[in-house]
Amino acid sequence: MTVSIRGSGSASLVVTVPYHPVLVAAVRSVPDRKWNPTQKAWLLPDTAAHGEALLQALWQCKLFAHPRASNIQTSGRSGGIHTSTRPLADKAELYARIHDRIVALHYSRRTEQAYKNWIDRFLQYFRQQNPETLAEEEINQFLTGLAVRPNVSASTQNQALAALLFFCRHVTGKEIGKLGTVIRARRPERLPVVLTREEVRAVLSQLVQPYRLMAALMSGTGLRLMECLCLRIQDIDTEKSEILVHNAKGAKDRVTMLPSSLSGDLHKHLEHVRAIHRADLAAGWGQVALPEALERKCPNAPTEWRWQWVFPQKSRWKNAQTVKEGRHHVDPSLVQRAMKEAVNRSGITKRAGCHTLRHSFATHLIEAGYDIRTVQALLGHKDVKTTMIYTHVLNRGPSGVRSPVDSLTI
């Protein structure tokens, strides 16, 4: 990807850029710029101020070297400037650029980590080539290798494809064409593992607090694991018996019910959490991380009770730079481990985990006669087709058919 800035001899700079949303926005930020449809280029007044503004705008895109770097060549007034994309040889610089693009697009941290892992594997696969030259052919080759390799699921391949498309479009600035030659793994159609009501009760009886309360919320509200752990005090409305699930999958909010049977345990738990928060405040701490720029806008918000986690971790974390201490929510691996041990102790042979409780919630609602649209809203599914998988309980299948051997006298 190359941006050309040259003098036209008519007191104007002619700026030619490839189509890229970030680059177009950078040029548009320069005052007095005009689009020339004949030349298919941008025209700027040939002044030092406008030239400096353009270079600074391009520099802020994080796609090019610093305006004063050695790879920018100038030849005097109206002589033109030519700059090329900065090479991606340094891994730390590459990860910094990926991070900048992900923040700009408001992707989650888990998506960032997954994309970095796939991009790193992709670059290691083609370690002898310049990352800026990697495009459709290399993506096809890499994804085809994943597809034909045993024990690689279709979802794994799709995640790798999304990461590589992000890398080419938003990091190196390459537009990817057709990927029709990719050998795609076929996505299997599987029914979700579902626990019966008695099995859910057996699993919950094997858990201790606060893991029992977490599992009960997931099985009684359909929350995902991270949705449960990321709940804050203000997300729970005990008067309306509602829970606000904020910034869930797909950056969507939704409201689900708060089971009345859990109000007693939840009240005791929140009283315990409030005592911990008061002790942290007395010790000079008691802060939590806030989303986006809210901490800068509301400096006192990190210590307010409404912003605290419903399920805080036992020990405080320490910021090495600011030397501040606070609490994060419980690590998901702890809940997953507790759930696995509870399933084993209960004697259940099904391969059940935390997400199984969400599947069980939806299936039990369908069995109780609730309509599919209600279940869709409670689960936060974008398409009702995703929710339709739980209607397998309506068609009883083998359990609704009497076997011929039952009529035989043996």
Secondary structure, DSSP 8 states (H G I E B T S, - for coil): -EEEEEE-SSSEEEEE--S-HHHHHHHHTSTT-EEETTTTEEEEE-SHHHHHHHHHHHHHTTSB--TTSTT-EE-STTT-EEEEB-----HHHHHHHHHHHHHHHT--HHHHHHHHHHHHHHHHHTTTS-GGG--HHHHHHHHHHHHHSTT--HHHHHHHHHHHHHIIIIIS-------TT---------------HHHHHHHHHT--TTHHHHHHHHHHH---HHHHHT-BGGGEETTTTEEEE-S-TTS--EEEE--GGGHHHHHHHHHHHHHHHHHHHHTT--B---STTHHHH-TTGGGSGGGSBSSB-SS-EE-TTT--EE--B--HHHHHHHHHHHHHHHT--S---HHHHHHHHHHHHHHTT--HHHHHHHHT-SSHHHHGGGGGGTS-GGGGS--GGGGS--
